[in-house]
Amino acid sequence: MINKARRALRRLVTPLQAIDRNFAPLPKALKDQHAQDRKVLQKILAELKEQRQYLEVFRLAVTGPILDDVESVMGPRQIGFLETLAEIRKNRLSFARFGDGELRIMLRPDYKLRFQRNSPELRQALRALLTEPRYREAPNLLLGMPFPYGVRHWSGVWADIWPQMRPLVSNLDRFGTTHVSRPVFFSYTHDAGVAAWRSIWADRRICVITGANSRFALLPELFDNVAEATFLHSTPRNAFDDVPRLVTEAVARDADLFLIALGPAGTVLAAELALRGQWALDVGHISDSYLVEYENGAWPESKAIVTA
């Protein structure tokens, strides 16, 4: 709303400035009307800013206790950004990440993503990673949970899902940070984060598993140190249905490391490959996230699902 008011004010002022520059005189009555309209819009903008401040106070008051509980439960169990990558590299751990999309799909039957429909099978597959011993106790699998954000978006997410998520997370002894492949990771860690990722796949033969015509890119800044890179493509949408085929074909591939960008299907696939002795990392939007921080690129979710 505030941005709309700003744009309206800009549309009002710009024609007047242009006319003044061209020395074209305006009738006094029109000038007076422009000045009056501008004052009204400025007043509206000021009131909207004040309302936003009040709403922020209300948000913090309502979600504060929830966020405190999120931190108290997740904080002692979660390892940080660089520590997550150090564990992955040192112990050759596969990594299956839960973001807000995976958690909402798992806990909300009516929730869906634009590239992945919800289903009982997908919800059960995601829940199994958090509840079944074969996943929870797998020595070569690290699960990732969201960074305990308190920003507006995430406070809404926690308020929505935390009552159902809390017992699931409480059953886990230790987990990594999902956001190691998100823009916030590169914003926090900068070049140290880039170096940490590059050290994982340095001189290794990687296989990227992603959707056909995916926008996933092997940016030189991240990937020019791999020994070899091949691709295994899934469907652009609803890749969860394709997981059995992907598991079979990936196990038959001669690769040192699998990098997966498939949304919720990638979370499940990374875990399934880990159970079969493969090294698989769910890296999601890592390339787009790098570009957000280093080249002021567009936010990953704002881009098309597939390339033109």
C-alpha positions as CSV (number, residue, x, y, z in Angstrom):
1,M,0.0,0.0,0.0
2,I,2.8,2.4,0.9
3,N,4.5,1.7,-2.4
4,K,1.3,2.3,-4.3
5,A,1.0,5.7,-2.6
6,R,4.5,6.5,-3.5
7,R,3.9,5.6,-7.2
8,A,0.7,7.7,-7.3
9,L,2.6,10.7,-5.8
10,R,5.4,10.2,-8.4
11,R,2.8,10.1,-11.3
12,L,1.3,13.4,-10.0
13,V,4.6,15.3,-9.6
14,T,6.5,14.1,-12.7
15,P,4.2,15.8,-15.3
16,L,4.3,19.0,-13.4
17,Q,8.1,19.0,-13.3
18,A,8.3,18.2,-17.0
19,I,6.1,21.1,-17.9
20,D,8.2,23.4,-15.7
21,R,11.4,22.3,-17.5
22,N,9.8,23.2,-20.8
23,F,8.8,26.6,-19.6
24,A,5.2,25.9,-20.5
25,P,3.1,27.9,-18.0
26,L,0.3,26.2,-16.2
27,P,-3.0,27.9,-15.2
28,K,-2.8,28.9,-11.6
29,A,-5.9,26.9,-10.7
30,L,-4.3,23.7,-12.1
31,K,-1.1,24.4,-10.2
32,D,-3.0,24.9,-7.0
33,Q,-4.9,21.6,-7.6
34,H,-1.7,19.7,-8.1
35,A,-0.2,21.2,-4.9
36,Q,-3.3,20.3,-3.0
37,D,-3.4,16.7,-4.4
38,R,0.3,16.3,-3.6
39,K,-0.3,17.3,0.1
40,V,-3.1,14.8,0.4
41,L,-1.0,12.0,-1.0
42,Q,1.9,12.9,1.3
43,K,-0.5,12.8,4.2
44,I,-1.8,9.4,3.2
45,L,1.7,8.1,2.8
46,A,2.6,9.3,6.3
47,E,-0.5,7.7,7.7
48,L,0.3,4.4,6.0
49,K,3.8,4.4,7.4
50,E,2.4,4.9,10.9
51,Q,0.0,2.1,10.4
52,R,2.8,-0.2,9.2
53,Q,4.7,0.6,12.4
54,Y,1.6,-0.3,14.5
55,L,1.1,-3.5,12.6
56,E,4.8,-4.4,13.2
57,V,4.3,-3.9,16.9
58,F,1.2,-6.2,16.8
59,R,3.1,-8.8,14.8
60,L,5.9,-8.9,17.3
61,A,3.5,-9.1,20.2
62,V,1.5,-12.0,18.7
63,T,4.4,-14.0,17.3
64,G,7.1,-13.2,19.9
65,P,6.2,-16.1,22.2
66,I,6.1,-18.5,19.3
67,L,9.5,-17.3,18.0
68,D,11.0,-17.7,21.4
69,D,9.8,-21.3,21.6
70,V,11.1,-21.9,18.1
71,E,14.5,-20.7,19.2
72,S,14.5,-22.6,22.4
73,V,13.7,-25.9,20.7
74,M,15.7,-25.5,17.5
75,G,18.7,-23.5,18.7
76,P,20.4,-26.3,20.8
77,R,19.9,-28.8,18.0
78,Q,20.9,-26.8,14.9
79,I,24.4,-26.3,13.6
80,G,25.3,-23.1,11.9
81,F,25.9,-22.1,8.3
82,L,29.6,-22.9,7.9
83,E,29.5,-25.7,10.4
84,T,26.8,-27.4,8.3
85,L,29.1,-27.4,5.2
86,A,32.1,-28.4,7.3
87,E,30.2,-31.5,8.5
88,I,29.0,-32.3,5.0
89,R,32.6,-32.1,3.6
90,K,34.4,-33.8,6.5
91,N,32.0,-36.7,6.9
92,R,30.7,-37.0,3.3
93,L,27.2,-36.5,4.5
94,S,24.2,-36.3,2.2
95,F,22.0,-33.3,2.9
96,A,18.2,-33.2,2.7
97,R,16.7,-29.7,3.3
98,F,13.3,-28.7,4.7
99,G,12.3,-25.2,3.8
100,D,8.9,-23.5,4.3
101,G,7.6,-25.2,1.2
102,E,8.5,-28.7,2.3
103,L,7.2,-28.1,5.8
104,R,3.9,-26.6,4.7
105,I,3.3,-29.3,2.1
106,M,4.0,-31.9,4.8
107,L,1.7,-30.3,7.4
108,R,-1.0,-28.7,5.3
109,P,-2.9,-30.9,2.8
110,D,-4.3,-27.9,0.9
111,Y,-0.9,-26.3,0.4
112,K,0.9,-26.6,-2.9
113,L,3.7,-25.0,-4.8
114,R,3.5,-23.8,-8.4
115,F,5.8,-26.6,-9.5
116,Q,4.8,-29.4,-7.2
117,R,1.3,-30.6,-6.3
118,N,0.6,-31.9,-2.9
119,S,-0.4,-35.5,-2.2
120,P,-0.7,-38.0,0.7
121,E,2.3,-39.8,-0.7
122,L,4.5,-36.7,-0.7
123,R,3.4,-35.7,2.8
124,Q,4.2,-39.2,4.1
125,A,7.6,-39.3,2.4
126,L,8.6,-36.0,3.9
127,R,7.3,-36.9,7.4
128,A,9.2,-40.2,7.2
129,L,12.5,-38.4,7.0
130,L,11.8,-36.9,10.4
131,T,10.2,-39.9,12.1
132,E,11.5,-43.2,10.7
133,P,14.7,-44.5,12.2
134,R,16.2,-45.6,8.9
135,Y,16.4,-41.9,7.9
136,R,16.9,-40.3,11.3
137,E,19.7,-42.7,12.3
138,A,21.4,-43.0,8.9
139,P,25.1,-42.1,9.6
140,N,25.6,-40.5,6.2
141,L,22.5,-38.3,6.2
142,L,22.1,-34.8,7.6
143,L,18.7,-33.2,7.6
144,G,18.4,-29.4,7.2
145,M,15.9,-27.2,9.0
146,P,15.2,-23.5,8.5
147,F,17.3,-20.8,10.0
148,P,15.1,-19.5,13.0
149,Y,14.0,-16.3,11.2
150,G,11.9,-13.7,12.9
151,V,11.3,-11.6,9.8
152,R,7.8,-10.9,8.6
153,H,7.5,-13.9,6.2
154,W,9.0,-16.4,8.6
155,S,7.1,-15.2,11.6
156,G,3.9,-16.0,9.6
157,V,5.3,-19.4,8.7
158,W,6.2,-20.3,12.3
159,A,2.8,-19.1,13.6
160,D,1.1,-21.3,11.0
161,I,3.0,-24.6,11.4
162,W,4.9,-24.6,14.7
163,P,2.3,-26.4,16.8
164,Q,2.5,-29.4,14.4
165,M,6.2,-29.0,13.7
166,R,7.4,-28.8,17.3
167,P,7.1,-32.4,18.2
168,L,8.7,-33.5,15.0
169,V,11.8,-31.3,15.5
170,S,12.0,-32.2,19.2
171,N,12.6,-35.8,18.2
172,L,15.7,-34.9,16.3
173,D,19.1,-34.8,18.1
174,R,20.9,-32.6,15.6
175,F,20.3,-31.0,12.2
176,G,22.0,-28.6,9.8
177,T,20.8,-25.2,8.5
178,T,18.5,-25.4,5.4
179,H,19.5,-21.8,4.3
180,V,23.1,-22.7,3.3
181,S,21.9,-22.6,-0.3
182,R,19.8,-19.4,0.1
183,P,20.7,-15.7,-0.4
184,V,21.0,-15.2,3.4
185,F,23.9,-17.6,3.5
186,F,26.0,-15.7,1.1
187,S,24.9,-12.4,2.7
188,Y,26.2,-13.7,6.1
189,T,29.3,-15.6,5.0
190,H,30.4,-13.9,1.8
191,D,33.5,-15.3,0.3
192,A,34.0,-17.8,3.1
193,G,30.7,-19.3,2.2
194,V,31.6,-19.6,-1.4
195,A,34.9,-21.2,-0.6
196,A,33.2,-23.7,1.8
197,W,30.8,-24.8,-1.0
198,R,33.6,-25.0,-3.6
199,S,35.7,-27.2,-1.3
200,I,33.0,-29.8,-1.2
201,W,33.0,-30.6,-4.9
202,A,36.5,-29.6,-5.8
203,D,38.0,-32.0,-8.3
204,R,35.0,-34.3,-8.1
205,R,32.8,-35.7,-10.8
206,I,29.3,-34.2,-10.1
207,C,25.9,-35.1,-11.5
208,V,23.3,-32.4,-11.3
209,I,19.7,-33.7,-10.9
210,T,17.2,-31.1,-11.9
211,G,14.1,-30.5,-14.0
212,A,14.2,-30.4,-17.8
213,N,14.9,-26.9,-19.1
214,S,15.7,-25.9,-15.5
215,R,17.2,-22.5,-14.9
216,F,19.8,-24.2,-12.6
217,A,23.2,-23.0,-13.8
218,L,26.7,-24.2,-13.1
219,L,28.1,-20.7,-12.4
220,P,31.9,-20.6,-12.8
221,E,32.2,-18.7,-9.6
222,L,30.9,-21.7,-7.8
223,F,31.6,-24.7,-10.0
224,D,34.6,-24.1,-12.2
225,N,36.7,-26.4,-10.0
226,V,34.8,-29.6,-10.6
227,A,36.5,-32.4,-12.5
228,E,33.4,-33.2,-14.6
229,A,29.7,-32.3,-14.6
230,T,26.8,-34.3,-16.1
231,F,23.1,-33.9,-15.8
232,L,20.2,-36.2,-15.0
233,H,16.9,-34.5,-15.8
234,S,13.5,-34.9,-14.3
235,T,10.2,-33.3,-15.1
236,P,9.9,-29.5,-14.8
237,R,6.8,-29.9,-12.5
238,N,5.7,-32.6,-10.1
239,A,9.1,-34.3,-9.9
240,F,8.1,-36.3,-6.8
241,D,6.3,-38.8,-9.1
242,D,9.7,-39.3,-10.9
243,V,11.7,-40.1,-7.8
244,P,11.8,-43.9,-8.2
245,R,13.2,-43.6,-11.7
246,L,15.7,-41.0,-10.6
247,V,16.9,-43.2,-7.8
248,T,17.5,-46.1,-10.2
249,E,19.3,-44.0,-12.8
250,A,21.4,-42.1,-10.3
251,V,22.7,-45.3,-8.6
252,A,23.8,-46.5,-12.0
253,R,25.7,-43.3,-12.7
254,D,29.4,-43.1,-12.2
255,A,29.6,-39.9,-10.2
256,D,31.3,-38.8,-7.0
257,L,28.6,-36.4,-5.9
258,F,25.0,-35.7,-6.8
259,L,23.7,-32.1,-6.6
260,I,19.9,-31.9,-6.6
261,A,17.6,-29.0,-7.4
262,L,14.0,-30.4,-7.4
263,G,12.1,-28.7,-4.6
264,P,10.4,-31.1,-2.2
265,A,11.2,-34.0,-4.5
266,G,14.9,-33.1,-4.0
267,T,14.5,-33.4,-0.3
268,V,13.2,-36.9,-0.6
269,L,15.6,-37.9,-3.4
270,A,18.7,-36.8,-1.4
271,A,17.6,-39.0,1.5
272,E,16.9,-42.0,-0.7
273,L,20.2,-41.8,-2.4
274,A,22.0,-41.5,1.0
275,L,20.3,-44.8,2.1
276,R,21.8,-46.4,-1.1
277,G,25.3,-45.3,-0.2
278,Q,25.4,-42.3,-2.6
279,W,26.6,-38.8,-1.7
280,A,23.8,-36.4,-2.5
281,L,23.2,-32.8,-1.6
282,D,19.9,-30.9,-2.0
283,V,21.3,-27.5,-3.1
284,G,18.1,-26.0,-4.4
285,H,18.5,-22.4,-5.6
286,I,22.2,-22.1,-4.8
287,S,23.2,-20.5,-8.1
288,D,20.4,-17.9,-8.1
289,S,21.1,-17.2,-4.4
290,Y,24.7,-16.5,-5.2
291,L,23.6,-14.0,-7.9
292,V,21.2,-12.3,-5.5
293,E,24.1,-11.4,-3.2
294,Y,27.0,-10.9,-5.7
295,E,25.2,-9.5,-8.8
296,N,22.0,-8.0,-7.4
297,G,20.1,-10.8,-9.2
298,A,16.4,-11.5,-9.0
299,W,15.1,-13.4,-6.0
300,P,14.8,-17.1,-7.0
301,E,11.1,-17.4,-6.4
302,S,10.4,-14.5,-8.8
303,K,11.9,-16.3,-11.8
304,A,10.2,-18.6,-14.2
305,I,10.3,-22.3,-13.4
306,V,11.9,-23.2,-16.7
307,T,14.1,-21.4,-19.1
308,A,12.6,-20.1,-22.3
